[in-house]
Amino acid sequence: MDLTPRPGAAPSPPGAYYAYAETPVETTTRLRPVKTRHPARTAAAAACVVLGLGLIGGAVTGSWLTGRSAAEPGDDDAYTVGRSVWHSVPIDTLFPRTLKGDGAGPGATDRTWTRLAVAPDSGCAAGLDPLLLKTLRPVGCARMVRATYTDATSSSVTTVGLVLTEGDAAKMSALSTRFTDQRLDARADLMPRTYPAEGTVAAGFGDGQRASWTVHVLTEVPAVVFAVSGFADGRPVAEPQPAAAAMAAGATTTPALAGLGHEAKGVADRVERTLRRTVTDLVEKPE
């Protein structure tokens, strides 16, 4: 019997194990005489058997028609697994050492990003400004993980993060709709914070160096993916611009001309894809 806890389950206390309850010790009792069956009772029992078989057959037919069985994983599994990836999945899986960005740069040029450092997992207050933290409060914050990358020329740096939330599917959907309808991802006062890794080209990447950013609320997984980019030389940016605007055709702002919108969006997209693929693989993994 496999005693390994299911993915996403809480860690077991030392010495704990999983097993089925033992069957009670059999005892010998005096058997009572069996009464003769009444015809009406026999007919009723037969009818119950027929009805039960009909219900089972209907359930099986329904599973054939929908292509799902009652044992197949659903949304609840993706939320349970997704909420636990920060401690159950290797950091090199969540944040690969190298990200390939085929066609992710300006003019569909290729990009490659190298991981500089990974921040210790933490609560959300460490990586989110107070107003963004307040905006995400309806879904809660189970944990946050972040990493900082640089491009192949070491001229730009990007911090990407995952906020694993406590919200269910309905709350995540409501928050996603709010971000879209109110265009919250374009508000500079809801810009994520950077992770300035000491001893790297991102050491001077602080709040004043933020140039472009993106925030995406997922609905299939309880997570918010964000990224914020800037110059590796530590120069301040007076007017940061959201990635979508910086990537628009004809944009002439400093973040747009430097391709920093593409940097933020490119890194965030690849980390998001990795998260989705990881959760899917864990949910669909055979027992």
C-alpha positions in Angstrom: 0.0 0.0 0.0 1.3 3.4 -0.9 1.6 5.4 2.3 2.8 8.6 0.6 0.4 11.5 1.3 -1.4 12.9 -1.8 0.2 16.0 -3.5 -0.8 19.3 -1.8 -1.7 17.6 1.5 -0.5 19.0 4.8 2.8 17.6 6.0 2.3 14.7 8.4 3.6 14.9 12.0 6.7 12.9 12.8 6.0 9.3 13.1 2.6 9.6 11.5 1.5 7.1 8.9 -1.6 6.3 6.8 -3.4 3.0 7.1 -6.9 1.6 7.0 -8.8 0.9 10.2 -8.5 -2.6 11.4 -11.4 -5.0 11.0 -13.0 -5.8 14.5 -12.2 -9.3 15.8 -15.0 -11.7 14.8 -17.2 -13.0 17.6 -19.5 -16.1 17.7 -23.2 -15.5 18.4 -26.2 -17.7 18.6 -28.0 -17.6 15.2 -31.7 -16.8 15.3 -34.1 -18.9 13.2 -34.7 -17.4 9.8 -38.4 -16.6 9.2 -40.1 -17.6 5.9 -39.9 -14.7 3.4 -43.2 -12.9 2.7 -44.0 -12.6 -1.0 -44.6 -8.9 -0.8 -41.2 -8.3 0.9 -39.4 -10.4 -1.8 -41.0 -8.3 -4.6 -40.0 -5.1 -2.9 -36.4 -6.2 -2.5 -36.3 -7.2 -6.2 -37.6 -3.8 -7.1 -34.9 -2.1 -5.1 -32.2 -4.1 -6.8 -33.6 -3.1 -10.2 -33.8 0.5 -9.2 -30.2 0.5 -7.9 -28.8 -1.1 -11.1 -30.7 1.5 -13.1 -29.1 4.4 -11.1 -25.6 2.8 -11.4 -26.1 2.4 -15.1 -27.3 5.9 -15.5 -24.2 7.2 -13.7 -21.9 5.2 -15.9 -23.6 6.3 -19.0 -23.3 9.9 -17.9 -19.6 9.5 -17.3 -19.3 8.1 -20.9 -21.2 11.1 -22.3 -19.2 13.7 -20.4 -15.8 12.0 -20.8 -15.2 12.3 -17.0 -15.5 9.8 -14.2 -16.2 10.6 -10.6 -12.6 9.8 -9.7 -11.1 12.2 -12.1 -9.5 15.4 -10.6 -11.4 18.6 -10.8 -11.0 22.3 -10.1 -10.7 21.6 -6.3 -7.6 19.5 -7.0 -5.9 22.2 -9.1 -6.5 24.7 -6.3 -5.3 22.5 -3.6 -2.1 21.5 -5.5 -1.5 25.0 -6.8 -1.7 26.5 -3.4 1.1 24.2 -2.1 3.6 24.4 -5.0 5.8 26.9 -3.2 7.0 24.2 -0.8 6.3 21.0 -2.8 7.9 21.8 -6.1 11.7 22.5 -6.6 12.5 26.2 -7.0 14.3 25.4 -10.3 10.9 24.2 -11.6 9.0 27.3 -10.6 11.8 29.7 -11.6 14.1 27.9 -14.2 17.7 29.1 -14.2 17.2 30.1 -17.8 14.1 31.3 -19.6 13.8 31.1 -23.4 11.8 33.9 -25.0 11.5 33.0 -28.6 9.9 36.0 -30.3 9.3 37.7 -27.0 11.3 40.9 -27.7 10.5 44.0 -29.7 9.8 43.2 -33.3 9.4 39.5 -32.3 13.1 39.1 -31.6 14.3 36.3 -29.4 15.1 36.8 -25.8 17.0 34.8 -23.1 16.8 35.5 -19.4 19.2 34.2 -16.7 18.1 33.9 -13.1 20.2 36.0 -10.8 18.7 35.1 -7.4 15.6 33.7 -5.7 14.1 35.6 -2.7 13.2 33.6 0.4 9.5 32.7 0.4 7.6 35.2 2.5 4.3 36.9 3.1 3.0 39.4 0.6 3.9 42.5 2.5 7.6 42.1 1.5 6.9 42.3 -2.3 3.7 44.3 -2.7 3.0 48.0 -2.0 0.3 48.5 0.6 -2.4 49.4 -1.9 -1.7 46.3 -4.1 -1.8 44.2 -0.9 -5.1 45.7 0.0 -6.5 45.0 -3.5 -5.6 41.4 -3.2 -7.0 41.0 0.2 -10.3 39.4 -0.9 -8.4 36.3 -2.0 -5.8 36.4 0.8 -2.1 35.5 0.6 -1.0 32.0 1.4 2.6 32.6 0.4 4.7 34.6 -2.1 7.8 33.5 -4.0 10.0 35.7 -6.2 13.1 35.6 -8.4 15.1 38.2 -10.4 16.4 37.7 -13.9 18.6 39.6 -16.3 18.7 39.6 -20.1 21.5 38.2 -22.2 23.3 41.6 -22.4 22.9 42.3 -18.6 21.3 45.6 -19.5 17.9 45.0 -17.9 16.7 43.2 -14.8 13.2 41.8 -14.1 11.7 40.6 -10.8 8.9 38.0 -11.3 6.7 36.7 -8.5 3.9 34.3 -7.7 1.3 35.2 -5.0 -0.3 31.9 -4.0 -3.7 32.9 -2.6 -6.2 31.5 -0.2 -9.2 32.3 -2.4 -11.5 29.7 -4.1 -12.4 29.7 -7.8 -15.3 32.1 -7.3 -13.1 34.7 -5.5 -10.3 34.4 -8.0 -12.8 34.9 -10.9 -14.3 37.9 -9.2 -10.8 39.5 -8.7 -9.8 38.7 -12.3 -12.9 40.5 -13.5 -12.3 43.4 -11.3 -8.7 43.8 -12.6 -10.0 43.7 -16.2 -13.0 45.9 -15.8 -11.2 48.6 -13.7 -7.8 48.2 -15.6 -6.1 47.8 -12.2 -3.0 46.2 -13.9 -2.3 49.6 -15.6 -2.3 51.6 -12.3 1.2 52.7 -11.2 0.1 52.8 -7.6 -0.5 49.0 -7.9 3.0 48.2 -9.3 4.8 45.3 -7.6 8.1 45.8 -5.8 11.5 44.6 -7.0 13.9 42.1 -5.5 17.3 43.8 -5.6 19.6 40.8 -5.2 22.9 41.8 -3.6 26.1 41.0 -5.4 24.4 40.9 -8.8 23.7 43.4 -11.6 20.2 43.8 -9.9 21.7 45.2 -6.6 20.6 48.7 -7.4 17.1 47.7 -8.7 14.9 49.5 -6.2 11.4 51.1 -6.2 12.7 54.2 -8.0 14.2 52.0 -10.8 10.9 50.4 -11.7 10.1 51.0 -15.4 7.4 48.6 -16.6 5.3 45.9 -15.0 2.5 43.4 -15.4 0.0 41.8 -13.0 -2.2 38.8 -14.0 -4.8 37.2 -11.9 -5.3 33.5 -12.7 -8.6 31.6 -12.4 -7.6 28.0 -13.0 -5.0 28.1 -10.2 -5.1 30.2 -7.0 -2.2 32.5 -8.1 -1.4 36.0 -9.1 1.6 36.4 -11.4 3.5 39.6 -11.6 6.7 41.0 -13.0 8.5 44.4 -12.9 11.5 45.4 -15.0 14.1 48.2 -15.1 17.6 49.1 -16.2 20.5 47.1 -14.8 22.6 50.2 -14.3 20.3 51.5 -11.5 19.1 54.5 -13.4 15.8 55.9 -12.0 12.7 56.0 -14.2 10.5 59.1 -13.7 7.4 57.7 -15.6 7.0 53.9 -15.4 4.6 52.4 -18.0 2.6 49.2 -17.8 3.9 46.5 -20.1 0.8 46.4 -22.4 1.2 50.2 -23.1 5.0 49.9 -23.5 4.6 47.1 -26.0 2.0 49.0 -28.1 3.0 49.9 -31.7 4.3 53.5 -31.9 5.0 53.8 -28.1 8.0 56.2 -27.6 8.4 56.3 -23.8 11.7 55.3 -22.2 10.4 51.9 -21.1 8.9 51.3 -24.6 12.1 52.2 -26.5 14.2 50.1 -24.1 12.0 47.1 -24.6 11.3 46.9 -20.9 7.6 46.2 -21.4 8.6 43.1 -23.4 11.0 42.1 -20.6 8.3 42.2 -17.9 5.7 40.5 -20.0 8.1 37.9 -21.5 9.4 36.7 -18.1 6.0 36.7 -16.5 4.4 34.7 -19.3 7.0 32.0 -19.1 6.8 31.6 -15.4 3.0 31.5 -15.6 3.2 28.8 -18.3 5.5 26.8 -16.1 3.2 27.1 -13.1 0.1 26.0 -15.2 2.0 23.0 -16.6 3.4 22.0 -13.3 0.0 22.0 -11.6 -1.6 20.2 -14.5 1.0 17.5 -14.4 0.6 17.0 -10.6 -3.2 16.9 -10.8 -3.2 14.4 -13.6 -0.4 12.2 -12.2 -1.7 8.7 -11.8 -2.0 7.3 -8.3 
